[in-house]
């Protein structure tokens, strides 16, 4: 739960590797530049700054970036990351007034990691604080945190049952999502108009969407465990069955309530709706 940090309301993914934090480079570029296309911005930087390009290829005094496994929607993916010395070199090529605050932020992140090693509960508390600062409600945060725990339990079960490849995790997750919502995670992202690589689908879900996501994954864990599913093919069957349980429950709720669970709302729209509701509530108060 400590693979995310926040810099000035911008989410930055990270992974602990070689006794140090390694940060997703495109997330850093997005945080410092507000670019809508951080990958393109990074490519232009490397072309303009020959020395930076050389460092990326291993021609400098610091270790070059590495492609590491980072937790993303649908499981872990291999993404280009860099450690703190590399990120400090990177920001030399970014003309941003945020550079100095970002350096202080990097130092604080390193210190917090030492605290988290001593007491893992600190990481969970910090994750809640990140979501709170981004404007999420307390009830939503509790569901999101519970969803993370359910997801971790599922991936741990997959590991025990011989599902090793990250690509397999993504396929199994897509099976659960398709059976639960009628959409794979990539289709769901399109449904919600999430086009930035740093946008996490589950961070843009409503409370009900999170609940049915948890139901699908928790059901899959239970089925895989009780049927002793082994290897990818058997766990794929369990994933479809677990998702089907959540999908049936979703459809029944939609029939009774007359409203669809899957919504096109994303986080910005959700927080705007919450703001309007708060203002209306204040106006209705005598």
N, C-alpha and C positions, 0 to 999 in steps of 0.2 A: 504493500500500500504506500510505499515511500518512493515510487518511481516517478512521481509528479511533484513539481514545485511551481511557484507562481512568482513572476517578476512583473510588477505593475499591471496586474490583472491578466497577464499573458501566461498561458500554460506552457511549461517547459518539461519535456520528458527526459529522463536520465536513467542510467543503469550503472550499478556498482561493478567495476571491473578492475582487476589488478590493484586492489586496495585503494581505489580512487573513484570518484564520480566521473562518468563520461556523459556528456550532454548531447542531445540530438541537435545537429548543427542548424538545420532549417528552422527549428524552434527558436534558437538563439537569434538567427537573422530576423525572423518574424517579430520577436520581442523588441529588437533594437531599431528596426526600420519601419514597422507597420506595413511592410510590403504584402500585397495580395498574392504575390508569387515568390516566396522566399527561395525556392529552388532555383528559379531563374535569376534572382538577384545574386545568389551565391555564385552561379556560373559566370555572370558578368564580372563579379569581383575577382575571381580567379584569372579571368582573361585580362583585366585591367592591371592587376597587381602581380607582376611576374614572380616576385619573391614569395608571395603567398601561394601561388600555384606550385612553386618548387617545393615548399614545405608540405603541401598536400601529397606530393609525389615522394616524400621521404628525403628531400634534399636540404633540410634545415637542421638546426641543433636540437629541436624538440621532436618528439615522436609524432608521426603523421596521424591523421584521423584513421579510425578503424570502423569497419562495418560490424556492428554488434547487434545481438538480439535484444529488442526493446519491446516491452508490453504495449500492444495496441489493440484496437477493436478486432475481435476474432482470434486473439492469441498474439504470440510474439512475432515480430518481423525483424529482418535484418536492415538496419538503418545506419547511415553514416554518422558517427559520433566523435567527439573530441574531449580530451581531458582539460582541466582548468588552464594549464600553461598554453595549450593550443587555442582555447577560446579567447584568452587574453591576446594572443597574436592575431586572432581573427578580427577582434574589435578594433585593432589598429587600422584596419582597412575600411571600417564603417564610420563615416562622418555623422556621428549621432551624439546629441547632448546627453543621452542616457549612458554614455560609456563609463563615467566615473561612478554613478550609482550602481551600475551593473557590476563593476569590480568589487564594490563593497558587498553586493548581494552574493557574489561567488564565494567570498571569504566566509560569509555567514552560513551559506549552505554547507560548506566543508565542516564548520564547527558543529552544525546541527547533526551531521552524520555521526560524529563521535558520540553525541548524546543518544541517538537512536540505537547505536550498538549497545550502549549501557542499559537502555530501557526501551524496548520495541514499542511499548504503548504510546510513547511520544510521537512516533510516526503516524499512528492512527489519529491522535488529537490534532496533529498538524494538517492532516488531510481534511478533517472536518473544518478546520479554520480556513483552509484554502477555498472550500466550497462556500462557506459563509461569506467570505470577503467578495466572492464573485456574485453574491446576491441570492443564493439558493435558500429556501426555507429550511427550518430545522427538521420538519417531517420528511422533506425530500432527501436531505442529507442522510438521515438515519436509514432510509431505504437504499440509497446509493451505497452506503458503507456495508449494509447487509448483503447487497448484491455482489460487492467485491468479494466478500467472504464466501458466498455461494459459488462464485466463479472459481475461486482458488481451490475450493473443495473438489469441484468437478475436474479441473486440470490435474490436480494431484491424483485423482482416481484414474484418469486417463494414463498418466505416467506409470502407475502400478500395473495397468492392464496392457502395457506394450505399445501404447500410442506415443511415438517418440517425435515424429517430424512436425515442425511448426506448420507446414502446409496441411498436415492431417488435422491439426487443431482448428485451422481456419475452415476446412471442409465440414468438420463435425459441428462447429458453431453455426455455419450456414444452414446445415440440416435442421438444427433446433429452431433457428430463427424462421426458416421457411415454413416449418410445421406450426409454429406458434403464431406468426403474424402474416404468413403468406408472402413474405419478402426475405431475401437474404440480407445480411448487413450492408452490402454495397448498394442493393436496391433500396434499402431503408434510408441510407444516407441521401440518395437521390430524392426520395420521397420527402425528406425534410430539407432539401436544398442545401446540404452541407458539402461545400466544395473545397474547403481548406484542409490540408493534410493534418493540421493540428486539432481539427474538430473531432472530438470523441463522441460517437453516436450516443452512448448511454448518458453522457452529460447533457444531451438534448432531449432526453425522454421525459415524459410526464410520470407522475407517481404510478398510474396504472400500467404504463408501458414497462416500467421497472419491475413492478410486481409480477407481470406475466413473463418477463424475461427470467426472473428468479425461479418462477414455477417451472418453466421449461427446463432450466439447467439443473434445478434440484431434483426434478423427476428423472432426468437422464442419469444423474448420479445414482439415485436409488435403484433404477432398473439395471444399470450396468453392474452395480454391486450385488444385487440379489440374483441376477441371472449369470453372474460370473463371466461377463463378456470379456473376451480376450482378443487382442489385436484390433486392427482398424475396421475390418468388415463387420465384426460383431458389435463393436461400439458405434458404428454408423447406424445399425438397426436400433440400438438403444437410444441414440440421439433422435431419430425420427419418432420413436415411440414416446419419448419424454416431451418432445415438442408438440406432438399430437395431443397429449393430455392438456397442455397449456392452451393449445389452439381451440380445443373443444370448450374449455372453460371460458376463453375469450368470446367465442361466438355465442355462447349461452348468455353471457353478460350483455353483449351487444343487443341480443334479441329482447331481453327483459328491460334494458335501459333505453333502447332506441337510439343509442349513440355508439359510434365507432371508437374502439380503443386506440387504434393507430391513428396518429394525428400528424399533420404537416408542420405543426408548431415546432420551432427550435427554441433554444434557450433564450435568445434575445426576445423573441415574441412572448415566451412564457413569463419572463421577468417583467415585461411591459404590462402584461395582463394582470400580474400580481400587483404592480404599482397602481393600476387603474382601480383594482378591487379595493386596495387599501384606501385610496382617495374617496371612493364611493362610500366605504364603510364609515370613514370619518364624517362625510357629509350627512350620513343617515343618523349619526349619533346626536341625541338631543343635547 
